[in-house]
Amino acid sequence: MSQMEHTYSDPDINMETEAYWESAKNGKLIIKTCRSCGRLHYYPRRICPHCLSDDTDWVEASGNGTIYTYSVMRRTEKPYVIAYVTLEEGVTMLSNIVDCDVDEVVVGQAVKVVFHDTIGGHALPLFRPV
């Protein structure tokens, strides 16, 4: 069964995530890096979850990753895939796998970020198999 078009809700945007969502509108996936410990982190937040430093900055991610784990949601009119994707940079993010046959998604599959519009016109980073 192929994936049908899905409707996405608008994200909750706040001061800590505003740059992330603005970047997504421009077709770029950015993640946070800590200048104190040098580690990357996702979900975007001002304080590093590794060392608690507030000396963080944005870096552009490659957008390439692999599926760590996933689930096909079938109890809906339009089945869809929700997955944890581990980016080349090492952080893992929860997202959807799109533009594919939901029955052909596998753990370890290479994926690339794509951006789909939300109902309010924001850009949401999702992933498609490569």
DSSP file (Angstrom, degrees, kcal/mol; ACC not computed):
  #  RESIDUE AA STRUCTURE BP1 BP2  ACC     N-H-->O    O-->H-N    N-H-->O    O-->H-N    TCO  KAPPA ALPHA  PHI   PSI    X-CA   Y-CA   Z-CA
    1    1 A M              0   0    0      0, 0.0   101,-1.1     0, 0.0   102,-0.6   0.000 360.0 360.0 360.0 128.4    0.0    0.0    0.0
    2    2 A S  B     -A  101   0A   0     99,-0.2     2,-0.3   100,-0.1    99,-0.2  -0.499 360.0 -98.9 -85.2 156.4    1.5    3.4   -0.9
    3    3 A Q        -     0   0    0     97,-1.8     2,-0.2    -2,-0.2    77,-0.1  -0.560  37.4-149.4 -76.0 132.3    1.5    6.3    1.4
    4    4 A M        -     0   0    0     75,-0.6    95,-0.1    -2,-0.3     2,-0.1  -0.487  38.4 -70.6 -93.8 168.7   -1.2    8.8    0.6
    5    5 A E        -     0   0    0     -2,-0.2     2,-0.3    93,-0.1    -1,-0.1  -0.381  54.0-156.5 -61.5 133.3   -1.0   12.6    1.2
    6    6 A H        -     0   0    0     -2,-0.1     2,-0.5    -3,-0.1    -1,-0.0  -0.860  11.7-128.6-114.4 147.1   -1.1   13.3    5.0
    7    7 A T        -     0   0    0     -2,-0.3     2,-0.4   111,-0.0   111,-0.1  -0.834  23.8-155.3 -96.7 132.0   -2.1   16.6    6.7
    8    8 A Y        -     0   0    0     -2,-0.5   111,-2.5   109,-0.4   112,-0.2  -0.902  10.0-130.0-113.2 134.5    0.3   18.0    9.2
    9    9 A S        -     0   0    0     -2,-0.4    -1,-0.0   109,-0.2     0, 0.0  -0.323  36.3 -92.9 -72.1 159.7   -0.5   20.2   12.1
   10   10 A D        -     0   0    0    108,-0.1    -1,-0.1     1,-0.1     2,-0.1  -0.460  44.4-113.0 -70.9 145.9    1.4   23.5   12.7
   11   11 A P        -     0   0    0      0, 0.0     2,-0.8     0, 0.0    -1,-0.1  -0.382  25.1-108.8 -74.6 158.5    4.4   23.2   15.1
   12   12 A D        -     0   0    0     -2,-0.1     2,-0.5     5,-0.0     5,-0.0  -0.818  42.5-161.7 -84.1 111.9    4.5   24.9   18.5
   13   13 A I        +     0   0    0     -2,-0.8     2,-0.2     3,-0.0    -3,-0.0  -0.838  18.6 160.0-103.8 131.6    7.0   27.7   17.9
   14   14 A N    >>  -     0   0    0     -2,-0.5     4,-1.6     1,-0.0     3,-0.6  -0.755  56.7 -81.4-135.0-175.6    8.8   29.4   20.7
   15   15 A M  T 34 S+     0   0    0      1,-0.2     4,-0.4    -2,-0.2    -2,-0.0   0.845 126.8  50.4 -60.3 -34.8   11.9   31.5   21.2
   16   16 A E  T 34 S+     0   0    0      1,-0.2    -1,-0.2     2,-0.1     4,-0.2   0.785 120.6  33.1 -75.1 -26.3   14.1   28.5   21.4
   17   17 A T  T <> S+     0   0    0     -3,-0.6     4,-2.1     1,-0.1     5,-0.3   0.475  88.1  97.5-109.0  -4.1   12.8   26.8   18.2
   18   18 A E  H  X S+     0   0    0     -4,-1.6     4,-2.3     1,-0.2     5,-0.2   0.892  86.2  48.3 -55.5 -45.3   12.0   29.9   16.1
   19   19 A A  H  > S+     0   0    0     -4,-0.4     4,-2.5     1,-0.2    -1,-0.2   0.871 108.9  55.5 -63.8 -36.8   15.3   29.7   14.1
   20   20 A Y  H  > S+     0   0    0     -3,-0.2     4,-2.0     2,-0.2    10,-0.2   0.935 111.8  41.7 -59.6 -48.7   14.8   26.0   13.5
   21   21 A W  H  X S+     0   0    0     -4,-2.1     4,-1.8     2,-0.2   102,-0.4   0.849 113.2  52.8 -72.0 -34.2   11.4   26.5   11.9
   22   22 A E  H  X S+     0   0    0     -4,-2.3     4,-1.0    -5,-0.3    -1,-0.2   0.910 109.7  49.5 -65.2 -41.6   12.5   29.5   10.0
   23   23 A S  H ><>S+     0   0    0     -4,-2.5     5,-2.3     1,-0.2     3,-0.7   0.901 106.8  55.3 -63.0 -41.3   15.4   27.5    8.6
   24   24 A A  H ><5S+     0   0    0     -4,-2.0     3,-2.0     1,-0.3    -1,-0.2   0.887 101.5  57.8 -59.8 -38.9   12.9   24.7    7.6
   25   25 A K  H 3<5S+     0   0    0     -4,-1.8    -1,-0.3     1,-0.3    -2,-0.2   0.819 106.4  50.6 -58.6 -29.9   10.9   27.2    5.6
   26   26 A N  T <<5S-     0   0    0     -4,-1.0    -1,-0.3    -3,-0.7    -2,-0.2   0.251 124.9-104.5 -93.0  11.2   14.1   27.8    3.7
   27   27 A G  T < 5S+     0   0    0     -3,-2.0     2,-0.4     1,-0.2    -3,-0.2   0.745  81.6 122.5  76.8  24.0   14.7   24.1    3.0
   28   28 A K      < -     0   0    0     -5,-2.3     2,-0.6    -8,-0.1    -1,-0.2  -0.962  52.2-146.5-123.9 138.1   17.4   23.7    5.6
   29   29 A L        -     0   0    0     -2,-0.4    32,-3.2    32,-0.4     2,-0.3  -0.898  24.2-176.3 -99.9 120.0   17.6   21.3    8.6
   30   30 A I  E     -B   60   0B   0     -2,-0.6     2,-0.3    30,-0.3    30,-0.2  -0.885   6.7-173.8-117.8 150.7   19.6   22.8   11.5
   31   31 A I  E     -B   59   0B   0     28,-2.7    28,-2.6    -2,-0.3     2,-0.3  -0.881  29.0 -98.6-134.2 166.9   20.5   21.3   14.8
   32   32 A K  E     -BC  58  41B   0      9,-1.6     9,-2.6    -2,-0.3     2,-0.4  -0.647  29.7-169.2 -91.1 143.8   22.1   22.6   17.9
   33   33 A T  E     -BC  57  40B   0     24,-3.0    24,-2.5    -2,-0.3     2,-0.5  -0.962  19.1-130.2-125.9 148.7   25.8   22.3   18.8
   34   34 A C  E  >  -B   56   0B   0      5,-2.0     4,-1.6    -2,-0.4    22,-0.2  -0.869   6.5-160.4-101.8 125.3   27.4   23.1   22.2
   35   35 A R  T  4 S+     0   0    0     20,-3.0    21,-0.1    -2,-0.5    -1,-0.1   0.716  90.8  53.8 -73.9 -20.6   30.5   25.2   22.1
   36   36 A S  T  4 S+     0   0    0     19,-0.6    -1,-0.2     3,-0.1    20,-0.1   0.947 127.1  13.5 -79.7 -51.5   31.4   24.0   25.6
   37   37 A C  T  4 S-     0   0    0      2,-0.2    -2,-0.2    16,-0.0     3,-0.1   0.590  93.9-128.3-103.9 -11.9   31.4   20.2   25.2
   38   38 A G     <  +     0   0    0     -4,-1.6     2,-0.3     1,-0.3    -3,-0.1   0.544  61.1 134.6  80.8   6.3   31.3   20.0   21.4
   39   39 A R        -     0   0    0     -6,-0.1    -5,-2.0     1,-0.0    -1,-0.3  -0.654  49.5-132.5 -94.8 147.8   28.3   17.7   21.2
   40   40 A L  E     -C   33   0B   0     -2,-0.3     2,-0.3    -7,-0.2    -7,-0.2  -0.606  25.9-172.9 -88.7 153.7   25.3   18.0   18.9
   41   41 A H  E     -C   32   0B   0     -9,-2.6    -9,-1.6    -2,-0.2     2,-0.3  -0.998  10.6-140.8-149.2 154.5   21.8   17.7   20.2
   42   42 A Y  S    S+     0   0    0     -2,-0.3    50,-0.2   -11,-0.2   -11,-0.1  -0.969  73.2  61.2-143.9 136.0   18.2   17.6   19.0
   43   43 A Y  S    S-     0   0    0     -2,-0.3    -1,-0.1    50,-0.0   -12,-0.1   0.375  97.3-106.8 -82.1 144.5   15.4   18.7   20.0
   44   44 A P        +     0   0    0      0, 0.0     2,-0.3     0, 0.0    -2,-0.1  -0.257  58.1 148.1 -56.6 127.0   16.4   22.4   19.7
   45   45 A R        -     0   0    0     -4,-0.1    -4,-0.1     1,-0.1   -28,-0.0  -0.977  52.4-123.7-156.8 154.6   16.9   24.0   23.1
   46   46 A R  S    S+     0   0    0     -2,-0.3     2,-0.4     2,-0.1    10,-0.3   0.837  94.0  65.7 -71.1 -35.5   19.1   26.7   24.4
   47   47 A I  S    S-     0   0    0      8,-0.1     7,-0.2    -3,-0.1     6,-0.1  -0.776  89.1-119.6 -95.4 130.2   20.7   24.6   27.2
   48   48 A C     >  -     0   0    0      5,-3.0     4,-1.8    -2,-0.4    -2,-0.1  -0.506  14.4-150.3 -66.0 126.2   22.9   21.7   26.2
   49   49 A P  T  4 S+     0   0    0      0, 0.0    -1,-0.2     0, 0.0    -8,-0.0   0.630  92.6  54.1 -74.0 -11.3   21.4   18.5   27.6
   50   50 A H  T  4 S+     0   0    0    -11,-0.1    -2,-0.0     3,-0.1    -9,-0.0   0.885 131.1   3.7 -88.6 -44.0   24.9   16.9   27.9
   51   51 A C  T  4 S-     0   0    0      2,-0.1    -1,-0.0     0, 0.0    -3,-0.0   0.428  91.1-121.4-125.0  -1.9   26.8   19.5   29.9
   52   52 A L     <  +     0   0    0     -4,-1.8     2,-0.1     1,-0.2    -5,-0.0   0.629  59.3 149.3  68.7  17.4   24.1   22.1   30.8
   53   53 A S        -     0   0    0      1,-0.1    -5,-3.0     2,-0.1    -1,-0.2  -0.484  45.0-150.7 -75.2 150.0   26.0   24.9   29.1
   54   54 A D  S    S+     0   0    0     -7,-0.2     2,-1.4    -2,-0.1    -1,-0.1   0.248  71.7 103.8-100.9  11.5   24.0   27.8   27.5
   55   55 A D        +     0   0    0     -7,-0.0   -20,-3.0     2,-0.0   -19,-0.6  -0.579  52.8 140.2 -92.2  72.0   26.8   28.3   25.0
   56   56 A T  E     -B   34   0B   0     -2,-1.4     2,-0.3   -10,-0.3   -22,-0.2  -0.768  28.0-175.6-116.2 159.7   25.0   26.7   22.0
   57   57 A D  E     -B   33   0B   0    -24,-2.5   -24,-3.0    -2,-0.3     2,-0.3  -0.950  28.0-101.6-148.1 164.2   24.7   27.5   18.4
   58   58 A W  E     -B   32   0B   0     -2,-0.3     2,-0.3   -26,-0.2   -26,-0.2  -0.691  32.4-177.5 -90.6 142.2   23.0   26.3   15.3
   59   59 A V  E     -B   31   0B   0    -28,-2.6   -28,-2.7    -2,-0.3     2,-0.4  -0.985  31.0-111.0-134.0 148.6   24.7   24.2   12.6
   60   60 A E  E     -B   30   0B   0     -2,-0.3   -30,-0.3   -30,-0.2     2,-0.2  -0.649  31.5-142.9 -79.9 130.3   23.3   23.0    9.3
   61   61 A A        -     0   0    0    -32,-3.2   -32,-0.4    -2,-0.4    -1,-0.0  -0.549  17.7-121.6 -87.7 157.1   22.8   19.2    9.2
   62   62 A S        -     0   0    0     -2,-0.2     3,-0.1     2,-0.2    -1,-0.1   0.803  34.5-133.2 -66.8 -29.1   23.4   17.2    6.1
   63   63 A G        +     0   0    0      1,-0.3    50,-2.0    49,-0.1     2,-0.3   0.424  67.6 121.3  86.1  -1.8   19.8   15.9    6.1
   64   64 A N  E     +D  112   0C   0     48,-0.2    24,-2.5    63,-0.1    -1,-0.3  -0.749  32.1 133.6 -95.9 142.7   21.0   12.4    5.5
   65   65 A G  E     -DE 111  87C   0     46,-2.3    46,-2.8    -2,-0.3     2,-0.3  -0.930  43.4-109.3-164.0-171.8   20.3    9.6    8.0
   66   66 A T  E     -DE 110  86C   0     20,-2.0    20,-2.7    -2,-0.3     2,-0.6  -0.964  36.0-102.9-134.2 152.7   19.1    6.1    8.6
   67   67 A I  E     - E   0  85C   0     42,-2.0    41,-3.2    -2,-0.3    18,-0.2  -0.650  30.6-177.1 -77.1 119.6   15.9    4.6   10.1
   68   68 A Y  E     -     0   0C   0     16,-3.0     2,-0.3    -2,-0.6    -1,-0.2   0.900  69.7 -25.3 -81.0 -47.3   16.7    3.5   13.6
   69   69 A T  E     - E   0  84C   0     15,-1.2    15,-2.4    38,-0.1    -1,-0.4  -0.965  67.3-177.2-159.6 163.0   13.2    2.1   14.2
   70   70 A Y  E     - E   0  83C   0     -2,-0.3     2,-0.3    13,-0.2    13,-0.2  -0.964  14.8-150.7-156.8 169.0    9.7    2.7   12.9
   71   71 A S  E     - E   0  82C   0     11,-2.3    11,-2.5    -2,-0.3     2,-0.6  -0.981  18.3-133.9-146.9 140.7    6.0    1.9   13.1
   72   72 A V  E     - E   0  81C   0     -2,-0.3     2,-0.8     9,-0.2     9,-0.2  -0.864  17.8-145.6 -96.2 120.5    3.3    1.9   10.4
   73   73 A M  E     + E   0  80C   0      7,-3.5     7,-1.5    -2,-0.6     3,-0.2  -0.771  31.2 161.3 -87.3 110.9    0.2    3.6   11.7
   74   74 A R        +     0   0    0     -2,-0.8     2,-0.8     5,-0.2    -1,-0.2   0.546  50.5  86.9-109.8 -11.1   -2.7    1.7   10.0
   75   75 A R  S    S+     0   0    0      3,-0.1     2,-0.3     2,-0.0    -1,-0.1  -0.127  81.7  78.5 -86.4  42.7   -5.7    2.6   12.2
   76   76 A T  S    S-     0   0    0     -2,-0.8     4,-0.0    -3,-0.2     0, 0.0  -0.891  93.8-108.5-137.0 167.3   -6.3    5.7   10.1
   77   77 A E  S    S+     0   0    0     -2,-0.3    -1,-0.1     1,-0.3    -3,-0.0   0.859 115.3  38.5 -65.3 -33.9   -7.8    6.4    6.7
   78   78 A K  S    S-     0   0    0    -74,-0.0    -1,-0.3   -75,-0.0    -5,-0.1  -0.905  89.2-138.6-121.2 100.5   -4.3    7.1    5.3
   79   79 A P        +     0   0    0      0, 0.0   -75,-0.6     0, 0.0     2,-0.3  -0.228  29.0 178.2 -56.8 145.6   -1.6    4.8    6.7
   80   80 A Y  E     -E   73   0C   0     -7,-1.5    -7,-3.5   -77,-0.1     2,-0.5  -0.965  26.6-117.9-147.8 163.4    1.7    6.5    7.5
   81   81 A V  E     -EF  72  97C   0     16,-0.7    16,-1.5    -2,-0.3     2,-0.4  -0.902  18.3-169.1-109.7 127.9    5.1    5.8    8.9
   82   82 A I  E     +EF  71  96C   0    -11,-2.5   -11,-2.3    -2,-0.5     2,-0.3  -0.944  23.7 167.3-109.8 137.2    6.5    7.3   12.1
   83   83 A A  E     -EF  70  95C   0     12,-3.0    12,-2.8    -2,-0.4     2,-0.6  -0.986  42.4-122.2-149.9 154.5   10.2    6.7   12.7
   84   84 A Y  E     -EF  69  94C   0    -15,-2.4   -16,-3.0    -2,-0.3   -15,-1.2  -0.913  35.1-164.0 -93.6 124.2   13.2    7.6   14.7
   85   85 A V  E     -EF  67  93C   0      8,-3.0     8,-2.8    -2,-0.6     2,-0.7  -0.946  10.2-149.3-113.1 127.4   15.9    8.7   12.2
   86   86 A T  E     -EF  66  92C   0    -20,-2.7   -20,-2.0    -2,-0.5     6,-0.3  -0.869  19.9-141.4 -96.6 117.0   19.5    8.9   13.2
   87   87 A L  E >   -E   65   0C   0      4,-2.9     3,-2.4    -2,-0.7   -22,-0.3  -0.314  24.5-108.5 -72.7 158.4   21.2   11.7   11.2
   88   88 A E  T 3  S+     0   0    0    -24,-2.5   -23,-0.1     1,-0.3    -1,-0.1   0.816 120.5  64.0 -52.9 -31.1   24.8   11.3    9.9
   89   89 A E  T 3  S-     0   0    0    -25,-0.3    -1,-0.3     2,-0.1   -49,-0.2   0.580 120.1-109.3 -74.2  -9.5   25.7   13.9   12.6
   90   90 A G  S <  S+     0   0    0     -3,-2.4     2,-0.2     1,-0.4    -2,-0.1   0.226  78.5 118.6 105.2 -14.2   24.7   11.4   15.3
   91   91 A V        -     0   0    0    -50,-0.1    -4,-2.9    -5,-0.1     2,-0.4  -0.560  53.2-140.2 -85.3 153.6   21.5   12.9   16.7
   92   92 A T  E     -F   86   0C   0     -6,-0.3     2,-0.4   -50,-0.2    -6,-0.2  -0.940  19.2-174.1-115.9 134.5   18.2   11.0   16.5
   93   93 A M  E     -F   85   0C   0     -8,-2.8    -8,-3.0    -2,-0.4     2,-0.4  -0.957  25.1-123.3-129.7 147.6   14.9   12.7   15.7
   94   94 A L  E     +F   84   0C   0     -2,-0.4     2,-0.2   -10,-0.2   -10,-0.2  -0.742  53.2 130.7 -86.3 131.0   11.3   11.5   15.6
   95   95 A S  E     -F   83   0C   0    -12,-2.8   -12,-3.0    -2,-0.4     2,-0.3  -0.841  52.6 -86.4-158.0-169.6    9.7   12.2   12.2
   96   96 A N  E     -F   82   0C   0     29,-0.3    31,-2.5    -2,-0.2     2,-0.5  -0.885  25.5-134.2-114.0 149.7    7.6   10.6    9.4
   97   97 A I  E     +Fg  81 127C   0    -16,-1.5   -16,-0.7    -2,-0.3    31,-0.2  -0.922  39.2 173.8-100.7 125.8    8.9    8.6    6.4
   98   98 A V        +     0   0    0     29,-3.1     3,-0.1    -2,-0.5   -93,-0.1  -0.690  42.0  44.0-128.2 174.8    7.1    9.8    3.3
   99   99 A D  S    S+     0   0    0     -2,-0.2     2,-0.3     1,-0.2    -1,-0.2   0.864  97.0  86.2  57.9  42.1    7.0    9.5   -0.5
  100  100 A C  S    S-     0   0    0     -3,-0.2   -97,-1.8    28,-0.1     2,-0.6  -0.951  90.2 -81.6-156.3 172.0    7.3    5.7   -0.3
  101  101 A D  B >   -A    2   0A   0     -2,-0.3     3,-2.1   -99,-0.2     4,-0.3  -0.772  37.4-143.5 -80.7 120.8    5.4    2.4    0.0
  102  102 A V  G >  S+     0   0    0   -101,-1.1     3,-0.7    -2,-0.6    -1,-0.1   0.744  98.2  58.9 -61.5 -23.3    4.8    2.0    3.7
  103  103 A D  G 3  S+     0   0    0   -102,-0.6    -1,-0.3     1,-0.2  -101,-0.1   0.482 100.3  56.8 -84.9  -2.8    5.3   -1.8    3.4
  104  104 A E  G <  S+     0   0    0     -3,-2.1     2,-0.2     2,-0.0    -1,-0.2   0.363  76.5 114.3-108.2   3.9    8.8   -1.3    2.0
  105  105 A V    <   +     0   0    0     -3,-0.7     2,-0.3    -4,-0.3   -35,-0.1  -0.568  44.0 179.8 -74.9 136.5   10.3    0.7    4.9
  106  106 A V    >   -     0   0    0     -2,-0.2     3,-1.6   -37,-0.1   -39,-0.3  -0.972  35.0 -95.8-138.4 153.1   13.0   -1.2    6.9
  107  107 A V  T 3  S+     0   0    0     -2,-0.3   -39,-0.2     1,-0.2     3,-0.1  -0.434 112.0  26.7 -62.4 138.2   15.3   -0.5    9.8
  108  108 A G  T 3  S+     0   0    0    -41,-3.2    -1,-0.2     1,-0.3     2,-0.1   0.374  86.3 146.9  87.8  -3.8   18.7    0.7    8.6
  109  109 A Q    <   -     0   0    0     -3,-1.6   -42,-2.0   -42,-0.2    -1,-0.3  -0.427  52.2-116.1 -68.4 136.8   17.3    2.2    5.4
  110  110 A A  E     -D   66   0C   0    -44,-0.2    20,-1.8    -2,-0.1     2,-0.3  -0.532  39.8-179.0 -73.0 138.1   19.0    5.4    4.2
  111  111 A V  E     -DH  65 129C   0    -46,-2.8   -46,-2.3    18,-0.3     2,-0.4  -0.918  17.8-150.9-136.6 161.9   16.8    8.5    4.2
  112  112 A K  E     -DH  64 128C   0     16,-2.4    16,-2.4    -2,-0.3   -48,-0.2  -0.986  30.1-104.1-134.2 142.5   17.1   12.1    3.2
  113  113 A V  E     + H   0 127C   0    -50,-2.0     2,-0.3    -2,-0.4    14,-0.3  -0.387  38.1 175.5 -68.1 142.0   15.2   15.1    4.6
  114  114 A V  E     - H   0 126C   0     12,-2.6    12,-3.3    10,-0.1     2,-0.5  -0.928  24.1-128.5-135.8 160.4   12.3   16.6    2.6
  115  115 A F  E     - H   0 125C   0     -2,-0.3     2,-0.3    10,-0.2     8,-0.0  -0.958  21.4-174.8-120.2 126.2   10.0   19.4    3.7
  116  116 A H  E     - H   0 124C   0      8,-2.1     8,-3.1    -2,-0.5     2,-0.2  -0.886  29.1-108.9-115.7 149.0    6.3   19.3    3.6
  117  117 A D  E     - H   0 123C   0     -2,-0.3  -109,-0.4     6,-0.2     6,-0.2  -0.465  24.6-139.5 -76.6 145.5    3.9   22.1    4.4
  118  118 A T    >   -     0   0    0      4,-2.5     3,-1.6    -2,-0.2  -109,-0.2  -0.404  38.3 -92.2 -89.5 176.2    1.7   22.1    7.5
  119  119 A I  T 3  S+     0   0    0   -111,-2.5  -110,-0.1     1,-0.3    -2,-0.1   0.791 128.8  47.3 -62.7 -26.5   -1.9   23.3    7.4
  120  120 A G  T 3  S-     0   0    0   -112,-0.2    -1,-0.3     2,-0.0  -111,-0.1   0.344 124.7 -98.6 -97.3   6.1   -0.8   26.8    8.3
  121  121 A G  S <  S+     0   0    0     -3,-1.6     2,-0.1     1,-0.3    -2,-0.1   0.569  77.0 135.9  91.8   8.7    2.0   27.0    5.8
  122  122 A H        -     0   0    0      1,-0.0    -4,-2.5  -111,-0.0     2,-0.5  -0.484  56.7-114.7 -80.7 161.6    5.0   26.1    7.9
  123  123 A A  E     - H   0 117C   0   -102,-0.4    -6,-0.2    -6,-0.2   -98,-0.2  -0.862  26.2-160.6-100.8 131.1    7.6   23.6    6.6
  124  124 A L  E     - H   0 116C   0     -8,-3.1    -8,-2.1    -2,-0.5     2,-0.5  -0.941  17.8-128.2-113.5 123.8    8.0   20.3    8.5
  125  125 A P  E     + H   0 115C   0      0, 0.0   -29,-0.3     0, 0.0     2,-0.2  -0.594  40.8 160.4 -74.5 122.8   11.2   18.2    8.1
  126  126 A L  E     - H   0 114C   0    -12,-3.3   -12,-2.6    -2,-0.5     2,-0.4  -0.690  30.4-120.2-127.1 179.9   10.3   14.7    7.1
  127  127 A F  E     -gH  97 113C   0    -31,-2.5   -29,-3.1   -14,-0.3   -14,-0.2  -0.970  17.0-168.4-133.0 145.6   12.3   11.9    5.5
  128  128 A R  E     - H   0 112C   0    -16,-2.4   -16,-2.4    -2,-0.4   -29,-0.1  -0.954  35.0 -99.7-126.3 148.9   12.1    9.9    2.3
  129  129 A P  E       H   0 111C   0      0, 0.0   -18,-0.3     0, 0.0   -63,-0.0  -0.329 360.0 360.0 -63.2 148.4   14.1    6.8    1.4
  130  130 A V              0   0    0    -20,-1.8   -19,-0.1    -2,-0.0   -21,-0.0   0.365 360.0 360.0-112.2 360.0   17.0    7.3   -1.0
